[in-house]
Amino acid sequence: MPDLILASASPRRLELLARLGLTPAAVDPADIDETPLKAERPEPHVARLAAEKATAVAARHPGKAVLAADTLVAVGLRILPKAEDEETARRCLTLLSGRRHKVLTALTVIDAAGTARHRISRSTVRVARLSPADIDAYIASGEWNGKAGGYAIQGRFEAHVLWMEGSFSGIMGLPLAEARAMLRTAGIHG
């Protein structure tokens, strides 16, 4: 079985890989510009980022299998940012309040021979109306920091999710069913 390189610094992705019985030989995050291109829609954007991450990391690890992923939250065609500060998190949470949104996670696996495979996991999440106190409490928790759309579904925010359709692990950042199938095709078994 070839060595697996995880092209991500996300502790959640590492934890989710462990659920498949896999421990990567190395964790090597790609350092790419994640800014959307002019008029780039959510699905092409997330697919492009996962592919660029995988390609950048595969170039540093020839003969190894590479798994890269990118997750985004979209309201209509609007791509929400990763919340790096409280103001951004507050704007995202205010926008998500009382409505549904899409969570897209794109995966790219490049096998040891250099063949790339791509998939997108699509999920829909409906958020309850958030009061200013709800938003303040979530901001105070700090869970939003660095998260697409300003929330982590696997934490305190789950109490505000009325329903979801799709992959819970995909919303967390690594859709396990898709990842397992793609990794098996690349010769990686947990």
HELIX and SHEET records of a PDB file:
HELIX    1   1 PRO A   11  ARG A   19  1                                   9    
HELIX    2   2 PRO A   42  ARG A   60  1                                  19    
HELIX    3   3 GLU A   86  LEU A   96  1                                  11    
HELIX    4   4 PRO A  132  SER A  141  1                                  10    
HELIX    5   5 ARG A  156  HIS A  160  5                                   5    
HELIX    6   6 PHE A  168  MET A  172  1                                   5    
HELIX    7   7 LEU A  176  THR A  185  1                                  10    
SHEET    1   A 4 ALA A  26  VAL A  27  0                                        
SHEET    2   A 4 LEU A   4  LEU A   6  1                                        
SHEET    3   A 4 ALA A  65  VAL A  75  1                                        
SHEET    4   A 4 ARG A  78  LEU A  80 -1                                        
SHEET    1   B 6 ALA A  26  VAL A  27  0                                        
SHEET    2   B 6 LEU A   4  LEU A   6  1                                        
SHEET    3   B 6 ALA A  65  VAL A  75  1                                        
SHEET    4   B 6 ARG A 100  ILE A 110 -1                                        
SHEET    5   B 6 ALA A 116  VAL A 127 -1                                        
SHEET    6   B 6 VAL A 161  GLU A 165 -1                                        
END                                                                             
